[in-house]
């Protein structure tokens, strides 16, 4: 999945993803378009956030629904 697909699957807007990653919305937009364009420390910070989102999405997908 691309970073944008991960964010959308997590139902996060650009703004909410930026707050969660501790960066600005333009930084998230740039990361989704071209991660190499970011400074290495910023790229690591945002990549770690997206990795956590992806892991969270995988966990939700593999957890069976609760019986009502």
C-alpha positions as CSV (number, residue, x, y, z in Angstrom):
1,X,0.0,0.0,0.0
2,X,1.2,3.5,-0.7
3,X,1.4,6.0,2.2
4,X,-1.8,7.8,0.9
5,X,-3.7,4.5,0.7
6,X,-2.6,3.7,4.3
7,X,-3.8,7.1,5.5
8,X,-7.1,6.7,3.7
9,X,-7.6,3.2,5.0
10,X,-7.1,4.6,8.5
11,X,-9.7,7.2,7.7
12,X,-7.4,10.1,8.4
13,X,-7.5,13.5,6.7
14,X,-4.2,15.1,5.8
15,X,-4.6,17.4,8.7
16,X,-5.2,14.7,11.2
17,X,-2.3,12.6,9.9
18,X,-0.1,15.7,10.2
19,X,-1.1,16.2,13.8
20,X,-0.5,12.5,14.5
21,X,2.9,12.6,12.9
22,X,3.9,15.9,14.4
23,X,4.4,17.7,11.1
24,X,2.5,20.0,8.9
25,X,-0.1,19.1,6.2
26,X,2.2,20.1,3.4
27,X,4.9,17.7,4.8
28,X,2.4,14.9,4.7
29,X,1.4,15.8,1.2
30,X,5.0,15.9,0.1
31,X,5.8,12.6,1.8
32,X,2.9,10.9,0.0
33,X,4.1,12.3,-3.4
34,X,7.8,12.0,-3.0
35,X,9.3,10.8,0.4
36,X,12.9,11.4,-0.9
37,X,12.2,15.1,-1.0
38,X,12.1,15.4,2.8
39,X,15.0,15.8,5.1
40,X,16.2,12.4,6.4
41,X,15.1,13.1,10.0
42,X,11.6,14.3,8.9
43,X,11.3,11.4,6.5
44,X,12.0,8.9,9.3
45,X,9.5,10.6,11.6
46,X,6.7,10.5,9.0
47,X,7.6,7.0,7.9
48,X,7.4,5.7,11.5
49,X,4.0,7.2,11.8
50,X,2.8,5.5,8.5
51,X,4.3,2.2,9.7
52,X,2.3,2.4,12.9
53,X,-0.8,3.2,10.9
54,X,-0.2,0.3,8.6
55,X,0.4,-2.1,11.5
56,X,-2.8,-0.8,13.2
57,X,-4.8,-1.4,10.0
58,X,-3.4,-4.9,9.7
59,X,-4.3,-5.6,13.3
60,X,-7.9,-4.4,12.8
61,X,-8.2,-6.5,9.6
62,X,-7.0,-9.7,11.3
63,X,-9.2,-9.3,14.4
64,X,-12.6,-11.0,14.0
65,X,-15.6,-8.9,14.8
66,X,-17.0,-9.1,18.3
67,X,-20.3,-10.8,18.8
68,X,-23.1,-8.5,19.8
